[in-house]
Amino acid sequence: MEHVELFFKSIFIDNMVFATFLGMCSYLAVSKKVSTAVGLGAAVIFVLAVTVPINWLLDQYLLRDGALVWLGEEYASYDLGFLSFILFIATIATMVQLVEIVVEKFSPSLYNSLGIFLPLIAVNCAILGGSLFMQSREIETLGLALNYGISSGIGWFLAILAIAAIREKIRYSNVPAPLRGLGITFIITGLMAIGFMSFGGMLTGGDEDTTSLEGKPENIGVQTEQIQNENTATANTVEVSTITKQ
């Protein structure tokens, strides 16, 4: 259940584009055609699926305070957290170079369509954001880290695919001249983000820690009995006071 909740939450509730507006440069520049959007979205999924688990391992066994205890007790006090950005970006850059080589080899047309934005995945804030969110949210296992990387990539993929499909159709619409191009794209993105906010209530029910106990049937009877006892005690006190005064 934890994997399912994380999967859907990363796609719909904590969507990289619509919730945190990360990766907007590539999102806006490469979303003019569905074909290029699909190619870049698939590359982002692959990079996130590989870099988030690798960076989770680096965080668990190298970067955290006391993570080097596996080398010996004398290293337990070492904290290499200040190296997080450097190591995370190095891992991302390595995976992006691999993706670039594979795309250029097997799909030269897609490689030419993506242009400079394919190597720019290395500095795409959505890619780095995936690893940093993984670190800040303290994802517990490697499997959950892999799940988070894939689902975050799918969320970004769906966002760029949706805006690319809309932009292809909107070419034939009568858009006011001042709003053509990026203007109407920003407006549509804002409206889509508002739509994704409706998913904010998903997977929030059934939490015993945050659910109020006052509305449960077994507690209603107890509370009613307590109120009746309190009212009876109050009435008795008033009666005794009245008799004493007389």
C-alpha positions as CSV (number, residue, x, y, z in Angstrom):
1,M,0.0,0.0,0.0
2,E,2.9,2.4,0.8
3,H,4.2,1.9,-2.8
4,V,0.8,2.6,-4.3
5,E,0.3,5.7,-2.2
6,L,3.7,7.1,-3.1
7,F,3.2,6.3,-6.8
8,F,-0.1,8.1,-7.2
9,K,0.9,10.9,-4.8
10,S,4.0,11.7,-6.8
11,I,2.2,11.8,-10.1
12,F,-1.0,13.7,-9.2
13,I,-0.5,15.5,-5.9
14,D,3.2,16.4,-5.8
15,N,3.6,16.7,-9.6
16,M,6.9,18.3,-10.4
17,V,5.4,20.8,-12.9
18,F,2.0,21.6,-11.5
19,A,2.8,21.5,-7.7
20,T,6.4,22.8,-7.6
21,F,6.9,24.2,-11.1
22,L,10.2,22.5,-11.6
23,G,11.6,21.9,-15.0
24,M,9.7,24.7,-16.6
25,C,12.4,25.6,-19.1
26,S,12.3,22.3,-20.9
27,Y,8.5,22.0,-20.3
28,L,7.9,25.2,-22.2
29,A,10.6,24.9,-24.9
30,V,10.1,21.3,-26.0
31,S,6.3,21.1,-25.8
32,K,5.5,22.4,-29.2
33,K,5.1,18.9,-30.7
34,V,3.9,15.7,-29.1
35,S,6.7,13.7,-30.7
36,T,9.5,15.7,-29.1
37,A,7.6,15.9,-25.8
38,V,7.3,12.1,-25.7
39,G,11.0,11.7,-26.3
40,L,12.1,14.2,-23.7
41,G,9.5,12.8,-21.2
42,A,10.8,9.3,-21.7
43,A,14.4,10.5,-21.1
44,V,13.4,12.3,-17.9
45,I,11.7,9.1,-16.6
46,F,14.8,7.1,-17.3
47,V,17.1,9.7,-15.7
48,L,15.0,10.0,-12.6
49,A,14.5,6.3,-12.3
50,V,18.2,5.7,-12.3
51,T,19.5,8.8,-10.4
52,V,17.1,8.9,-7.5
53,P,18.0,5.3,-6.3
54,I,21.7,5.9,-6.8
55,N,21.6,9.2,-4.9
56,W,19.6,7.4,-2.2
57,L,22.4,5.0,-1.8
58,L,24.9,7.8,-1.7
59,D,22.8,9.6,0.9
60,Q,22.4,6.5,3.1
61,Y,25.9,5.2,3.0
62,L,28.1,8.3,2.4
63,L,26.4,11.7,3.0
64,R,24.3,11.5,6.1
65,D,25.6,12.2,9.6
66,G,27.1,9.0,10.8
67,A,26.6,7.2,7.4
68,L,30.3,6.2,7.3
69,V,29.9,4.0,10.4
70,W,30.2,1.0,8.0
71,L,33.9,1.9,7.6
72,G,34.5,1.8,11.3
73,E,33.5,3.4,14.5
74,E,36.1,6.1,14.1
75,Y,34.1,7.4,11.1
76,A,30.7,7.6,12.8
77,S,31.1,11.3,13.6
78,Y,31.7,12.3,10.0
79,D,29.0,14.3,8.2
80,L,29.5,14.8,4.4
81,G,26.1,16.3,3.8
82,F,27.8,19.4,2.3
83,L,28.7,17.3,-0.7
84,S,25.1,16.4,-1.6
85,F,24.8,18.9,-4.4
86,I,28.1,18.0,-6.0
87,L,27.6,14.2,-5.9
88,F,23.9,14.4,-6.9
89,I,24.7,16.6,-9.9
90,A,27.7,14.3,-10.9
91,T,25.4,11.3,-10.9
92,I,22.8,13.1,-12.9
93,A,25.3,14.4,-15.5
94,T,26.6,10.9,-15.9
95,M,23.2,9.4,-16.6
96,V,22.3,12.3,-19.0
97,Q,25.4,11.6,-21.0
98,L,24.4,7.9,-21.3
99,V,20.9,8.9,-22.4
100,E,22.4,11.4,-25.0
101,I,24.6,8.7,-26.4
102,V,21.8,6.2,-26.7
103,V,19.3,8.6,-28.3
104,E,21.9,9.8,-30.8
105,K,22.7,6.2,-31.7
106,F,19.2,4.8,-32.1
107,S,17.1,7.9,-33.0
108,P,19.0,10.7,-34.7
109,S,15.8,12.5,-35.7
110,L,14.7,12.7,-32.0
111,Y,18.2,13.8,-31.0
112,N,18.1,16.6,-33.6
113,S,14.6,17.6,-32.5
114,L,15.5,17.8,-28.8
115,G,18.7,19.8,-29.6
116,I,20.4,21.5,-26.7
117,F,17.6,20.6,-24.3
118,L,18.7,16.9,-24.1
119,P,22.1,17.7,-22.5
120,L,20.4,20.4,-20.5
121,I,18.5,17.6,-18.6
122,A,21.7,17.5,-16.5
123,V,20.9,21.0,-15.1
124,N,17.1,20.5,-15.2
125,C,15.8,21.5,-11.7
126,A,13.2,18.7,-11.9
127,I,15.9,16.1,-12.0
128,L,17.9,17.5,-9.1
129,G,14.6,18.3,-7.3
130,G,13.7,14.6,-7.4
131,S,16.9,13.6,-5.5
132,L,16.6,16.5,-3.1
133,F,13.0,15.8,-2.3
134,M,13.9,12.1,-1.8
135,Q,16.5,13.3,0.7
136,S,14.4,15.8,2.5
137,R,11.4,13.4,2.8
138,E,13.6,10.7,4.2
139,I,12.4,7.9,2.0
140,E,13.2,4.8,3.9
141,T,14.0,2.0,1.4
142,L,15.7,1.7,-2.0
143,G,12.5,0.3,-3.4
144,L,10.6,3.4,-2.4
145,A,13.3,5.6,-3.8
146,L,13.0,3.7,-7.2
147,N,9.2,4.1,-7.0
148,Y,9.5,7.8,-6.3
149,G,12.0,8.3,-9.2
150,I,9.8,6.5,-11.7
151,S,6.5,8.1,-10.5
152,S,8.0,11.6,-10.5
153,G,9.2,11.1,-14.0
154,I,5.8,9.9,-15.1
155,G,4.2,12.9,-13.6
156,W,6.6,15.2,-15.5
157,F,6.0,13.2,-18.6
158,L,2.2,13.5,-18.4
159,A,2.5,17.2,-17.8
160,I,4.6,17.9,-20.9
161,L,2.6,15.5,-23.0
162,A,-0.7,17.2,-22.0
163,I,0.6,20.7,-22.8
164,A,2.1,19.6,-26.1
165,A,-1.2,18.1,-27.2
166,I,-3.0,21.3,-26.2
167,R,-0.4,23.5,-28.0
168,E,-0.8,21.4,-31.2
169,K,-4.5,21.9,-31.2
170,I,-4.4,25.6,-30.1
171,R,-2.6,26.5,-33.3
172,Y,-5.9,26.4,-35.1
173,S,-7.7,28.4,-32.5
174,N,-8.3,32.2,-32.6
175,V,-6.0,33.2,-29.8
176,P,-5.7,37.0,-29.2
177,A,-2.5,38.3,-30.6
178,P,-1.0,39.5,-27.3
179,L,-1.4,36.0,-25.8
180,R,-0.1,33.9,-28.6
181,G,3.0,31.7,-27.9
182,L,4.2,31.6,-24.3
183,G,1.4,33.8,-23.0
184,I,-1.4,31.3,-23.6
185,T,0.9,28.5,-22.6
186,F,1.4,30.0,-19.2
187,I,-2.3,30.5,-18.8
188,I,-3.1,26.9,-19.7
189,T,-0.4,25.7,-17.4
190,G,-1.9,27.7,-14.5
191,L,-5.3,26.3,-15.2
192,M,-3.9,22.8,-15.4
193,A,-2.1,23.3,-12.1
194,I,-5.4,24.4,-10.5
195,G,-7.0,21.3,-11.9
196,F,-4.3,19.1,-10.3
197,M,-5.0,20.8,-7.0
198,S,-8.2,18.8,-6.9
199,F,-6.2,15.7,-6.4
200,G,-4.9,17.1,-3.1
201,G,-7.4,15.2,-1.1
202,M,-6.4,11.8,-2.5
203,L,-5.0,9.2,-0.2
204,T,-5.5,11.3,3.0
205,G,-8.3,9.2,4.6
206,G,-7.9,6.5,7.1
207,D,-5.0,8.0,9.0
208,E,-5.6,7.2,12.6
209,D,-3.0,9.8,13.8
210,T,-4.8,12.6,12.2
211,T,-8.4,11.4,12.4
212,S,-10.5,12.9,15.1
213,L,-11.8,10.4,17.6
214,E,-14.8,12.6,18.5
215,G,-16.9,11.5,15.6
216,K,-16.6,7.7,16.1
217,P,-19.7,5.9,17.2
218,E,-18.1,4.1,20.1
219,N,-17.0,7.5,21.5
220,I,-20.3,9.2,21.0
221,G,-22.0,7.0,23.6
222,V,-19.2,7.6,26.1
223,Q,-19.3,11.3,25.6
224,T,-23.1,11.4,26.0
225,E,-22.9,9.5,29.2
226,Q,-20.2,11.9,30.5
227,I,-22.4,14.9,29.7
228,Q,-25.4,13.3,31.4
229,N,-23.3,12.6,34.5
230,E,-22.0,16.2,34.5
231,N,-25.5,17.6,34.2
232,T,-26.7,15.3,37.0
233,A,-23.8,16.4,39.2
234,T,-24.6,20.1,38.5
235,A,-28.3,19.7,39.2
236,N,-27.4,18.0,42.6
237,T,-25.1,20.8,43.5
238,V,-27.7,23.4,42.7
239,E,-30.3,21.5,44.8
240,V,-27.9,21.2,47.8
241,S,-27.1,24.9,47.5
242,T,-30.8,25.8,47.5
243,I,-31.5,23.7,50.6
244,T,-28.5,25.2,52.4
245,K,-29.7,28.7,51.8
246,Q,-33.2,27.8,53.0
